[in-house]
Amino acid sequence: MTTLEIKGDWNIIKGYLKQKWAKLTDDDLQYIEGQQDELLGRIQKRTGVTREAVVTAVEEYRATLNA
């Protein structure tokens, strides 16, 4: 997953992540260009899932958007 891939669909993906992990807040999901690792770390910390699980969830949802 590249920064560009997240950036393009971020508003849609953000809504999906909030549905999947209700503990996430808008502050948790604040995307700042160039700080993708920090974003993934915040999601991981808040949800208690692995980084790989977060990346997989984002990639799977993006695939459904682009299908």
PDB file of N, H, CA, C and O in Angstrom:
ATOM      1  N   MET A   1       0.858  -1.170   0.000  1.00  0.00           N
ATOM      2  CA  MET A   1       0.000   0.000   0.000  1.00  0.00           C
ATOM      3  C   MET A   1       0.902   1.231   0.000  1.00  0.00           C
ATOM      4  O   MET A   1       1.751   1.386   0.878  1.00  0.00           O
ATOM      5  N   THR A   2       0.721   2.082  -0.961  1.00  0.00           N
ATOM      6  H   THR A   2       0.032   1.956  -1.675  1.00  0.00           H
ATOM      7  CA  THR A   2       1.534   3.286  -1.030  1.00  0.00           C
ATOM      8  C   THR A   2       0.753   4.472  -0.500  1.00  0.00           C
ATOM      9  O   THR A   2      -0.466   4.418  -0.336  1.00  0.00           O
ATOM     10  N   THR A   3       1.483   5.540  -0.238  1.00  0.00           N
ATOM     11  H   THR A   3       2.473   5.584  -0.372  1.00  0.00           H
ATOM     12  CA  THR A   3       0.837   6.759   0.253  1.00  0.00           C
ATOM     13  C   THR A   3      -0.226   7.230  -0.728  1.00  0.00           C
ATOM     14  O   THR A   3      -1.312   7.632  -0.312  1.00  0.00           O
ATOM     15  N   LEU A   4       0.065   7.189  -2.011  1.00  0.00           N
ATOM     16  H   LEU A   4       0.948   6.862  -2.349  1.00  0.00           H
ATOM     17  CA  LEU A   4      -0.889   7.633  -3.022  1.00  0.00           C
ATOM     18  C   LEU A   4      -2.153   6.789  -2.990  1.00  0.00           C
ATOM     19  O   LEU A   4      -3.255   7.313  -3.149  1.00  0.00           O
ATOM     20  N   GLU A   5      -2.000   5.482  -2.784  1.00  0.00           N
ATOM     21  H   GLU A   5      -1.105   5.056  -2.655  1.00  0.00           H
ATOM     22  CA  GLU A   5      -3.164   4.610  -2.738  1.00  0.00           C
ATOM     23  C   GLU A   5      -4.082   4.965  -1.577  1.00  0.00           C
ATOM     24  O   GLU A   5      -5.304   4.959  -1.726  1.00  0.00           O
ATOM     25  N   ILE A   6      -3.506   5.273  -0.431  1.00  0.00           N
ATOM     26  H   ILE A   6      -2.513   5.278  -0.310  1.00  0.00           H
ATOM     27  CA  ILE A   6      -4.315   5.683   0.720  1.00  0.00           C
ATOM     28  C   ILE A   6      -4.942   7.037   0.454  1.00  0.00           C
ATOM     29  O   ILE A   6      -6.134   7.226   0.694  1.00  0.00           O
ATOM     30  N   LYS A   7      -4.167   7.966  -0.032  1.00  0.00           N
ATOM     31  H   LYS A   7      -3.199   7.813  -0.227  1.00  0.00           H
ATOM     32  CA  LYS A   7      -4.625   9.344  -0.193  1.00  0.00           C
ATOM     33  C   LYS A   7      -5.848   9.436  -1.107  1.00  0.00           C
ATOM     34  O   LYS A   7      -6.781  10.185  -0.818  1.00  0.00           O
ATOM     35  N   GLY A   8      -5.847   8.689  -2.194  1.00  0.00           N
ATOM     36  H   GLY A   8      -5.088   8.081  -2.428  1.00  0.00           H
ATOM     37  CA  GLY A   8      -6.918   8.787  -3.166  1.00  0.00           C
ATOM     38  C   GLY A   8      -8.293   8.425  -2.633  1.00  0.00           C
ATOM     39  O   GLY A   8      -9.281   9.082  -2.959  1.00  0.00           O
ATOM     40  N   ASP A   9      -8.360   7.399  -1.829  1.00  0.00           N
ATOM     41  H   ASP A   9      -7.558   6.865  -1.564  1.00  0.00           H
ATOM     42  CA  ASP A   9      -9.640   6.904  -1.337  1.00  0.00           C
ATOM     43  C   ASP A   9      -9.788   7.101   0.165  1.00  0.00           C
ATOM     44  O   ASP A   9     -10.637   6.458   0.782  1.00  0.00           O
ATOM     45  N   TRP A  10      -8.990   7.966   0.767  1.00  0.00           N
ATOM     46  H   TRP A  10      -8.301   8.488   0.266  1.00  0.00           H
ATOM     47  CA  TRP A  10      -8.916   8.005   2.219  1.00  0.00           C
ATOM     48  C   TRP A  10     -10.241   8.309   2.903  1.00  0.00           C
ATOM     49  O   TRP A  10     -10.561   7.662   3.901  1.00  0.00           O
ATOM     50  N   ASN A  11     -11.013   9.249   2.420  1.00  0.00           N
ATOM     51  H   ASN A  11     -10.752   9.774   1.610  1.00  0.00           H
ATOM     52  CA  ASN A  11     -12.277   9.588   3.086  1.00  0.00           C
ATOM     53  C   ASN A  11     -13.234   8.406   3.109  1.00  0.00           C
ATOM     54  O   ASN A  11     -13.949   8.204   4.091  1.00  0.00           O
ATOM     55  N   ILE A  12     -13.253   7.635   2.049  1.00  0.00           N
ATOM     56  H   ILE A  12     -12.673   7.799   1.252  1.00  0.00           H
ATOM     57  CA  ILE A  12     -14.117   6.457   1.991  1.00  0.00           C
ATOM     58  C   ILE A  12     -13.577   5.377   2.921  1.00  0.00           C
ATOM     59  O   ILE A  12     -14.335   4.770   3.677  1.00  0.00           O
ATOM     60  N   ILE A  13     -12.277   5.138   2.865  1.00  0.00           N
ATOM     61  H   ILE A  13     -11.662   5.631   2.250  1.00  0.00           H
ATOM     62  CA  ILE A  13     -11.648   4.111   3.698  1.00  0.00           C
ATOM     63  C   ILE A  13     -11.799   4.458   5.170  1.00  0.00           C
ATOM     64  O   ILE A  13     -12.015   3.574   5.999  1.00  0.00           O
ATOM     65  N   LYS A  14     -11.687   5.725   5.498  1.00  0.00           N
ATOM     66  H   LYS A  14     -11.511   6.443   4.825  1.00  0.00           H
ATOM     67  CA  LYS A  14     -11.819   6.170   6.887  1.00  0.00           C
ATOM     68  C   LYS A  14     -13.185   5.763   7.448  1.00  0.00           C
ATOM     69  O   LYS A  14     -13.265   5.278   8.577  1.00  0.00           O
ATOM     70  N   GLY A  15     -14.232   5.949   6.695  1.00  0.00           N
ATOM     71  H   GLY A  15     -14.167   6.344   5.779  1.00  0.00           H
ATOM     72  CA  GLY A  15     -15.565   5.557   7.135  1.00  0.00           C
ATOM     73  C   GLY A  15     -15.673   4.058   7.347  1.00  0.00           C
ATOM     74  O   GLY A  15     -16.293   3.600   8.307  1.00  0.00           O
ATOM     75  N   TYR A  16     -15.069   3.301   6.451  1.00  0.00           N
ATOM     76  H   TYR A  16     -14.566   3.673   5.672  1.00  0.00           H
ATOM     77  CA  TYR A  16     -15.071   1.844   6.582  1.00  0.00           C
ATOM     78  C   TYR A  16     -14.340   1.413   7.845  1.00  0.00           C
ATOM     79  O   TYR A  16     -14.832   0.552   8.574  1.00  0.00           O
ATOM     80  N   LEU A  17     -13.179   1.992   8.118  1.00  0.00           N
ATOM     81  H   LEU A  17     -12.780   2.692   7.526  1.00  0.00           H
ATOM     82  CA  LEU A  17     -12.405   1.629   9.302  1.00  0.00           C
ATOM     83  C   LEU A  17     -13.161   1.963  10.586  1.00  0.00           C
ATOM     84  O   LEU A  17     -13.087   1.214  11.560  1.00  0.00           O
ATOM     85  N   LYS A  18     -13.885   3.077  10.593  1.00  0.00           N
ATOM     86  H   LYS A  18     -13.945   3.685   9.801  1.00  0.00           H
ATOM     87  CA  LYS A  18     -14.668   3.442  11.769  1.00  0.00           C
ATOM     88  C   LYS A  18     -15.816   2.456  11.983  1.00  0.00           C
ATOM     89  O   LYS A  18     -16.204   2.200  13.124  1.00  0.00           O
ATOM     90  N   GLN A  19     -16.357   1.906  10.915  1.00  0.00           N
ATOM     91  H   GLN A  19     -16.042   2.114   9.989  1.00  0.00           H
ATOM     92  CA  GLN A  19     -17.405   0.887  11.045  1.00  0.00           C
ATOM     93  C   GLN A  19     -16.811  -0.425  11.536  1.00  0.00           C
ATOM     94  O   GLN A  19     -17.397  -1.097  12.385  1.00  0.00           O
ATOM     95  N   LYS A  20     -15.652  -0.790  11.006  1.00  0.00           N
ATOM     96  H   LYS A  20     -15.176  -0.245  10.316  1.00  0.00           H
ATOM     97  CA  LYS A  20     -15.006  -2.053  11.357  1.00  0.00           C
ATOM     98  C   LYS A  20     -14.510  -2.038  12.798  1.00  0.00           C
ATOM     99  O   LYS A  20     -14.682  -3.018  13.524  1.00  0.00           O
ATOM    100  N   TRP A  21     -13.895  -0.934  13.217  1.00  0.00           N
ATOM    101  H   TRP A  21     -13.756  -0.138  12.628  1.00  0.00           H
ATOM    102  CA  TRP A  21     -13.355  -0.793  14.560  1.00  0.00           C
ATOM    103  C   TRP A  21     -13.963   0.461  15.184  1.00  0.00           C
ATOM    104  O   TRP A  21     -13.433   1.562  15.033  1.00  0.00           O
ATOM    105  N   ALA A  22     -15.056   0.283  15.870  1.00  0.00           N
ATOM    106  H   ALA A  22     -15.486  -0.612  15.993  1.00  0.00           H
ATOM    107  CA  ALA A  22     -15.828   1.400  16.415  1.00  0.00           C
ATOM    108  C   ALA A  22     -15.032   2.258  17.400  1.00  0.00           C
ATOM    109  O   ALA A  22     -15.411   3.401  17.658  1.00  0.00           O
ATOM    110  N   LYS A  23     -13.950   1.740  17.949  1.00  0.00           N
ATOM    111  H   LYS A  23     -13.641   0.812  17.740  1.00  0.00           H
ATOM    112  CA  LYS A  23     -13.133   2.496  18.893  1.00  0.00           C
ATOM    113  C   LYS A  23     -12.377   3.646  18.238  1.00  0.00           C
ATOM    114  O   LYS A  23     -11.923   4.555  18.933  1.00  0.00           O
ATOM    115  N   LEU A  24     -12.237   3.624  16.932  1.00  0.00           N
ATOM    116  H   LEU A  24     -12.606   2.886  16.368  1.00  0.00           H
ATOM    117  CA  LEU A  24     -11.463   4.653  16.234  1.00  0.00           C
ATOM    118  C   LEU A  24     -12.203   5.985  16.216  1.00  0.00           C
ATOM    119  O   LEU A  24     -13.421   6.036  16.045  1.00  0.00           O
ATOM    120  N   THR A  25     -11.454   7.045  16.393  1.00  0.00           N
ATOM    121  H   THR A  25     -10.464   7.004  16.532  1.00  0.00           H
ATOM    122  CA  THR A  25     -12.005   8.398  16.344  1.00  0.00           C
ATOM    123  C   THR A  25     -11.469   9.118  15.113  1.00  0.00           C
ATOM    124  O   THR A  25     -10.568   8.621  14.436  1.00  0.00           O
ATOM    125  N   ASP A  26     -12.024  10.284  14.829  1.00  0.00           N
ATOM    126  H   ASP A  26     -12.756  10.688  15.379  1.00  0.00           H
ATOM    127  CA  ASP A  26     -11.505  11.086  13.720  1.00  0.00           C
ATOM    128  C   ASP A  26     -10.045  11.453  13.955  1.00  0.00           C
ATOM    129  O   ASP A  26      -9.253  11.490  13.014  1.00  0.00           O
ATOM    130  N   ASP A  27      -9.688  11.723  15.204  1.00  0.00           N
ATOM    131  H   ASP A  27     -10.331  11.692  15.969  1.00  0.00           H
ATOM    132  CA  ASP A  27      -8.295  12.046  15.512  1.00  0.00           C
ATOM    133  C   ASP A  27      -7.370  10.866  15.227  1.00  0.00           C
ATOM    134  O   ASP A  27      -6.256  11.053  14.737  1.00  0.00           O
ATOM    135  N   ASP A  28      -7.824   9.659  15.528  1.00  0.00           N
ATOM    136  H   ASP A  28      -8.729   9.507  15.926  1.00  0.00           H
ATOM    137  CA  ASP A  28      -7.023   8.471  15.238  1.00  0.00           C
ATOM    138  C   ASP A  28      -6.765   8.339  13.747  1.00  0.00           C
ATOM    139  O   ASP A  28      -5.707   7.873  13.326  1.00  0.00           O
ATOM    140  N   LEU A  29      -7.733   8.749  12.964  1.00  0.00           N
ATOM    141  H   LEU A  29      -8.593   9.127  13.306  1.00  0.00           H
ATOM    142  CA  LEU A  29      -7.680   8.544  11.526  1.00  0.00           C
ATOM    143  C   LEU A  29      -7.232   9.784  10.752  1.00  0.00           C
ATOM    144  O   LEU A  29      -7.409   9.858   9.536  1.00  0.00           O
ATOM    145  N   GLN A  30      -6.662  10.736  11.445  1.00  0.00           N
ATOM    146  H   GLN A  30      -6.517  10.676  12.433  1.00  0.00           H
ATOM    147  CA  GLN A  30      -6.164  11.947  10.790  1.00  0.00           C
ATOM    148  C   GLN A  30      -4.980  11.572   9.915  1.00  0.00           C
ATOM    149  O   GLN A  30      -3.916  11.216  10.422  1.00  0.00           O
ATOM    150  N   TYR A  31      -5.161  11.652   8.604  1.00  0.00           N
ATOM    151  H   TYR A  31      -6.025  11.941   8.192  1.00  0.00           H
ATOM    152  CA  TYR A  31      -4.101  11.288   7.664  1.00  0.00           C
ATOM    153  C   TYR A  31      -3.275  12.515   7.343  1.00  0.00           C
ATOM    154  O   TYR A  31      -3.794  13.539   6.899  1.00  0.00           O
ATOM    155  N   ILE A  32      -1.978  12.393   7.576  1.00  0.00           N
ATOM    156  H   ILE A  32      -1.556  11.561   7.937  1.00  0.00           H
ATOM    157  CA  ILE A  32      -1.051  13.463   7.233  1.00  0.00           C
ATOM    158  C   ILE A  32      -0.078  12.880   6.225  1.00  0.00           C
ATOM    159  O   ILE A  32       0.591  11.884   6.498  1.00  0.00           O
ATOM    160  N   GLU A  33      -0.005  13.497   5.073  1.00  0.00           N
ATOM    161  H   GLU A  33      -0.549  14.307   4.852  1.00  0.00           H
ATOM    162  CA  GLU A  33       0.843  12.986   4.013  1.00  0.00           C
ATOM    163  C   GLU A  33       2.270  12.764   4.514  1.00  0.00           C
ATOM    164  O   GLU A  33       2.848  13.622   5.181  1.00  0.00           O
ATOM    165  N   GLY A  34       2.824  11.607   4.182  1.00  0.00           N
ATOM    166  H   GLY A  34       2.355  10.910   3.640  1.00  0.00           H
ATOM    167  CA  GLY A  34       4.176  11.273   4.581  1.00  0.00           C
ATOM    168  C   GLY A  34       4.274  10.619   5.951  1.00  0.00           C
ATOM    169  O   GLY A  34       5.364  10.245   6.385  1.00  0.00           O
ATOM    170  N   GLN A  35       3.134  10.478   6.640  1.00  0.00           N
ATOM    171  H   GLN A  35       2.248  10.781   6.288  1.00  0.00           H
ATOM    172  CA  GLN A  35       3.154   9.873   7.970  1.00  0.00           C
ATOM    173  C   GLN A  35       2.260   8.641   8.027  1.00  0.00           C
ATOM    174  O   GLN A  35       1.514   8.443   8.986  1.00  0.00           O
ATOM    175  N   GLN A  36       2.344   7.836   7.009  1.00  0.00           N
ATOM    176  H   GLN A  36       2.949   7.996   6.230  1.00  0.00           H
ATOM    177  CA  GLN A  36       1.540   6.624   6.909  1.00  0.00           C
ATOM    178  C   GLN A  36       1.844   5.669   8.059  1.00  0.00           C
ATOM    179  O   GLN A  36       0.923   5.081   8.626  1.00  0.00           O
ATOM    180  N   ASP A  37       3.107   5.504   8.412  1.00  0.00           N
ATOM    181  H   ASP A  37       3.856   5.981   7.951  1.00  0.00           H
ATOM    182  CA  ASP A  37       3.464   4.590   9.500  1.00  0.00           C
ATOM    183  C   ASP A  37       2.861   5.030  10.825  1.00  0.00           C
ATOM    184  O   ASP A  37       2.409   4.195  11.608  1.00  0.00           O
ATOM    185  N   GLU A  38       2.850   6.329  11.081  1.00  0.00           N
ATOM    186  H   GLU A  38       3.217   7.007  10.445  1.00  0.00           H
ATOM    187  CA  GLU A  38       2.244   6.840  12.311  1.00  0.00           C
ATOM    188  C   GLU A  38       0.747   6.553  12.329  1.00  0.00           C
ATOM    189  O   GLU A  38       0.204   6.148  13.357  1.00  0.00           O
ATOM    190  N   LEU A  39       0.089   6.757  11.211  1.00  0.00           N
ATOM    191  H   LEU A  39       0.530   7.086  10.376  1.00  0.00           H
ATOM    192  CA  LEU A  39      -1.338   6.481  11.096  1.00  0.00           C
ATOM    193  C   LEU A  39      -1.630   5.015  11.387  1.00  0.00           C
ATOM    194  O   LEU A  39      -2.520   4.701  12.178  1.00  0.00           O
ATOM    195  N   LEU A  40      -0.884   4.120  10.752  1.00  0.00           N
ATOM    196  H   LEU A  40      -0.161   4.375  10.110  1.00  0.00           H
ATOM    197  CA  LEU A  40      -1.096   2.694  10.974  1.00  0.00           C
ATOM    198  C   LEU A  40      -0.814   2.323  12.425  1.00  0.00           C
ATOM    199  O   LEU A  40      -1.510   1.482  12.993  1.00  0.00           O
ATOM    200  N   GLY A  41       0.180   2.929  13.019  1.00  0.00           N
ATOM    201  H   GLY A  41       0.746   3.613  12.558  1.00  0.00           H
ATOM    202  CA  GLY A  41       0.487   2.674  14.423  1.00  0.00           C
ATOM    203  C   GLY A  41      -0.632   3.121  15.350  1.00  0.00           C
ATOM    204  O   GLY A  41      -0.957   2.424  16.312  1.00  0.00           O
ATOM    205  N   ARG A  42      -1.227   4.282  15.068  1.00  0.00           N
ATOM    206  H   ARG A  42      -0.964   4.848  14.287  1.00  0.00           H
ATOM    207  CA  ARG A  42      -2.345   4.766  15.888  1.00  0.00           C
ATOM    208  C   ARG A  42      -3.529   3.826  15.800  1.00  0.00           C
ATOM    209  O   ARG A  42      -4.159   3.516  16.811  1.00  0.00           O
ATOM    210  N   ILE A  43      -3.838   3.365  14.583  1.00  0.00           N
ATOM    211  H   ILE A  43      -3.326   3.616  13.762  1.00  0.00           H
ATOM    212  CA  ILE A  43      -4.953   2.434  14.405  1.00  0.00           C
ATOM    213  C   ILE A  43      -4.652   1.132  15.140  1.00  0.00           C
ATOM    214  O   ILE A  43      -5.517   0.587  15.826  1.00  0.00           O
ATOM    215  N   GLN A  44      -3.437   0.639  14.999  1.00  0.00           N
ATOM    216  H   GLN A  44      -2.734   1.081  14.442  1.00  0.00           H
ATOM    217  CA  GLN A  44      -3.037  -0.602  15.652  1.00  0.00           C
ATOM    218  C   GLN A  44      -3.148  -0.486  17.167  1.00  0.00           C
ATOM    219  O   GLN A  44      -3.666  -1.388  17.825  1.00  0.00           O
ATOM    220  N   LYS A  45      -2.669   0.608  17.713  1.00  0.00           N
ATOM    221  H   LYS A  45      -2.248   1.340  17.179  1.00  0.00           H
ATOM    222  CA  LYS A  45      -2.713   0.803  19.159  1.00  0.00           C
ATOM    223  C   LYS A  45      -4.146   0.875  19.668  1.00  0.00           C
ATOM    224  O   LYS A  45      -4.473   0.272  20.690  1.00  0.00           O
ATOM    225  N   ARG A  46      -4.997   1.603  18.968  1.00  0.00           N
ATOM    226  H   ARG A  46      -4.732   2.094  18.138  1.00  0.00           H
ATOM    227  CA  ARG A  46      -6.382   1.800  19.410  1.00  0.00           C
ATOM    228  C   ARG A  46      -7.206   0.513  19.304  1.00  0.00           C
ATOM    229  O   ARG A  46      -8.044   0.235  20.161  1.00  0.00           O
ATOM    230  N   THR A  47      -6.960  -0.277  18.235  1.00  0.00           N
ATOM    231  H   THR A  47      -6.280  -0.052  17.538  1.00  0.00           H
ATOM    232  CA  THR A  47      -7.774  -1.467  17.999  1.00  0.00           C
ATOM    233  C   THR A  47      -7.203  -2.731  18.623  1.00  0.00           C
ATOM    234  O   THR A  47      -7.942  -3.678  18.894  1.00  0.00           O
ATOM    235  N   GLY A  48      -5.900  -2.754  18.852  1.00  0.00           N
ATOM    236  H   GLY A  48      -5.300  -1.985  18.632  1.00  0.00           H
ATOM    237  CA  GLY A  48      -5.263  -3.938  19.410  1.00  0.00           C
ATOM    238  C   GLY A  48      -4.989  -5.028  18.387  1.00  0.00           C
ATOM    239  O   GLY A  48      -4.644  -6.151  18.758  1.00  0.00           O
ATOM    240  N   VAL A  49      -5.138  -4.714  17.108  1.00  0.00           N
ATOM    241  H   VAL A  49      -5.418  -3.803  16.807  1.00  0.00           H
ATOM    242  CA  VAL A  49      -4.844  -5.700  16.068  1.00  0.00           C
ATOM    243  C   VAL A  49      -3.437  -5.447  15.532  1.00  0.00           C
ATOM    244  O   VAL A  49      -2.837  -4.406  15.800  1.00  0.00           O
ATOM    245  N   THR A  50      -2.928  -6.395  14.783  1.00  0.00           N
ATOM    246  H   THR A  50      -3.415  -7.241  14.565  1.00  0.00           H
ATOM    247  CA  THR A  50      -1.583  -6.236  14.233  1.00  0.00           C
ATOM    248  C   THR A  50      -1.572  -5.230  13.094  1.00  0.00           C
ATOM    249  O   THR A  50      -2.601  -4.937  12.485  1.00  0.00           O
ATOM    250  N   ARG A  51      -0.395  -4.718  12.827  1.00  0.00           N
ATOM    251  H   ARG A  51       0.441  -4.957  13.322  1.00  0.00           H
ATOM    252  CA  ARG A  51      -0.220  -3.794  11.705  1.00  0.00           C
ATOM    253  C   ARG A  51      -0.651  -4.470  10.402  1.00  0.00           C
ATOM    254  O   ARG A  51      -1.289  -3.852   9.549  1.00  0.00           O
ATOM    255  N   GLU A  52      -0.297  -5.730  10.265  1.00  0.00           N
ATOM    256  H   GLU A  52       0.221  -6.232  10.958  1.00  0.00           H
ATOM    257  CA  GLU A  52      -0.643  -6.478   9.060  1.00  0.00           C
ATOM    258  C   GLU A  52      -2.163  -6.569   8.892  1.00  0.00           C
ATOM    259  O   GLU A  52      -2.673  -6.496   7.774  1.00  0.00           O
ATOM    260  N   ALA A  53      -2.878  -6.726   9.999  1.00  0.00           N
ATOM    261  H   ALA A  53      -2.464  -6.785  10.908  1.00  0.00           H
ATOM    262  CA  ALA A  53      -4.340  -6.797   9.931  1.00  0.00           C
ATOM    263  C   ALA A  53      -4.934  -5.467   9.468  1.00  0.00           C
ATOM    264  O   ALA A  53      -5.907  -5.445   8.716  1.00  0.00           O
ATOM    265  N   VAL A  54      -4.348  -4.371   9.918  1.00  0.00           N
ATOM    266  H   VAL A  54      -3.557  -4.390  10.530  1.00  0.00           H
ATOM    267  CA  VAL A  54      -4.817  -3.047   9.494  1.00  0.00           C
ATOM    268  C   VAL A  54      -4.560  -2.864   8.005  1.00  0.00           C
ATOM    269  O   VAL A  54      -5.450  -2.448   7.264  1.00  0.00           O
ATOM    270  N   VAL A  55      -3.344  -3.174   7.569  1.00  0.00           N
ATOM    271  H   VAL A  55      -2.621  -3.513   8.171  1.00  0.00           H
ATOM    272  CA  VAL A  55      -2.989  -3.031   6.152  1.00  0.00           C
ATOM    273  C   VAL A  55      -3.884  -3.922   5.300  1.00  0.00           C
ATOM    274  O   VAL A  55      -4.375  -3.489   4.258  1.00  0.00           O
ATOM    275  N   THR A  56      -4.100  -5.151   5.729  1.00  0.00           N
ATOM    276  H   THR A  56      -3.701  -5.503   6.576  1.00  0.00           H
ATOM    277  CA  THR A  56      -4.959  -6.080   4.992  1.00  0.00           C
ATOM    278  C   THR A  56      -6.380  -5.542   4.886  1.00  0.00           C
ATOM    279  O   THR A  56      -6.982  -5.603   3.814  1.00  0.00           O
ATOM    280  N   ALA A  57      -6.922  -5.021   5.974  1.00  0.00           N
ATOM    281  H   ALA A  57      -6.433  -4.972   6.844  1.00  0.00           H
ATOM    282  CA  ALA A  57      -8.282  -4.477   5.961  1.00  0.00           C
ATOM    283  C   ALA A  57      -8.399  -3.326   4.965  1.00  0.00           C
ATOM    284  O   ALA A  57      -9.366  -3.248   4.208  1.00  0.00           O
ATOM    285  N   VAL A  58      -7.409  -2.435   4.971  1.00  0.00           N
ATOM    286  H   VAL A  58      -6.623  -2.498   5.586  1.00  0.00           H
ATOM    287  CA  VAL A  58      -7.429  -1.295   4.040  1.00  0.00           C
ATOM    288  C   VAL A  58      -7.326  -1.793   2.599  1.00  0.00           C
ATOM    289  O   VAL A  58      -8.078  -1.347   1.733  1.00  0.00           O
ATOM    290  N   GLU A  59      -6.404  -2.708   2.342  1.00  0.00           N
ATOM    291  H   GLU A  59      -5.793  -3.071   3.045  1.00  0.00           H
ATOM    292  CA  GLU A  59      -6.210  -3.210   0.978  1.00  0.00           C
ATOM    293  C   GLU A  59      -7.438  -3.965   0.475  1.00  0.00           C
ATOM    294  O   GLU A  59      -7.836  -3.802  -0.679  1.00  0.00           O
ATOM    295  N   GLU A  60      -8.039  -4.789   1.334  1.00  0.00           N
ATOM    296  H   GLU A  60      -7.716  -4.921   2.271  1.00  0.00           H
ATOM    297  CA  GLU A  60      -9.239  -5.520   0.927  1.00  0.00           C
ATOM    298  C   GLU A  60     -10.381  -4.568   0.614  1.00  0.00           C
ATOM    299  O   GLU A  60     -11.098  -4.765  -0.368  1.00  0.00           O
ATOM    300  N   TYR A  61     -10.561  -3.551   1.424  1.00  0.00           N
ATOM    301  H   TYR A  61      -9.979  -3.391   2.222  1.00  0.00           H
ATOM    302  CA  TYR A  61     -11.642  -2.608   1.175  1.00  0.00           C
ATOM    303  C   TYR A  61     -11.376  -1.805  -0.092  1.00  0.00           C
ATOM    304  O   TYR A  61     -12.294  -1.556  -0.874  1.00  0.00           O
ATOM    305  N   ARG A  62     -10.135  -1.402  -0.297  1.00  0.00           N
ATOM    306  H   ARG A  62      -9.389  -1.605   0.338  1.00  0.00           H
ATOM    307  CA  ARG A  62      -9.795  -0.670  -1.531  1.00  0.00           C
ATOM    308  C   ARG A  62     -10.107  -1.515  -2.755  1.00  0.00           C
ATOM    309  O   ARG A  62     -10.578  -0.996  -3.767  1.00  0.00           O
ATOM    310  N   ALA A  63      -9.845  -2.824  -2.666  1.00  0.00           N
ATOM    311  H   ALA A  63      -9.463  -3.246  -1.843  1.00  0.00           H
ATOM    312  CA  ALA A  63     -10.116  -3.725  -3.787  1.00  0.00           C
ATOM    313  C   ALA A  63     -11.603  -3.752  -4.117  1.00  0.00           C
ATOM    314  O   ALA A  63     -11.976  -3.834  -5.287  1.00  0.00           O
ATOM    315  N   THR A  64     -12.464  -3.683  -3.084  1.00  0.00           N
ATOM    316  H   THR A  64     -12.160  -3.617  -2.134  1.00  0.00           H
ATOM    317  CA  THR A  64     -13.903  -3.691  -3.341  1.00  0.00           C
ATOM    318  C   THR A  64     -14.333  -2.365  -3.983  1.00  0.00           C
ATOM    319  O   THR A  64     -15.279  -2.333  -4.769  1.00  0.00           O
ATOM    320  N   LEU A  65     -13.646  -1.286  -3.650  1.00  0.00           N
ATOM    321  H   LEU A  65     -12.878  -1.312  -3.011  1.00  0.00           H
ATOM    322  CA  LEU A  65     -13.972   0.016  -4.241  1.00  0.00           C
ATOM    323  C   LEU A  65     -13.614   0.056  -5.723  1.00  0.00           C
ATOM    324  O   LEU A  65     -14.317   0.666  -6.528  1.00  0.00           O
ATOM    325  N   ASN A  66     -12.527  -0.595  -6.064  1.00  0.00           N
ATOM    326  H   ASN A  66     -11.956  -1.091  -5.410  1.00  0.00           H
ATOM    327  CA  ASN A  66     -12.011  -0.534  -7.429  1.00  0.00           C
ATOM    328  C   ASN A  66     -12.490  -1.683  -8.290  1.00  0.00           C
ATOM    329  O   ASN A  66     -12.063  -1.806  -9.438  1.00  0.00           O
ATOM    330  N   ALA A  67     -13.364  -2.525  -7.772  1.00  0.00           N
ATOM    331  H   ALA A  67     -13.712  -2.425  -6.840  1.00  0.00           H
ATOM    332  CA  ALA A  67     -13.849  -3.692  -8.532  1.00  0.00           C
ATOM    333  C   ALA A  67     -14.928  -3.304  -9.503  1.00  0.00           C
ATOM    334  O   ALA A  67     -15.448  -4.157 -10.222  1.00  0.00           O
TER     335      ALA A  67
END
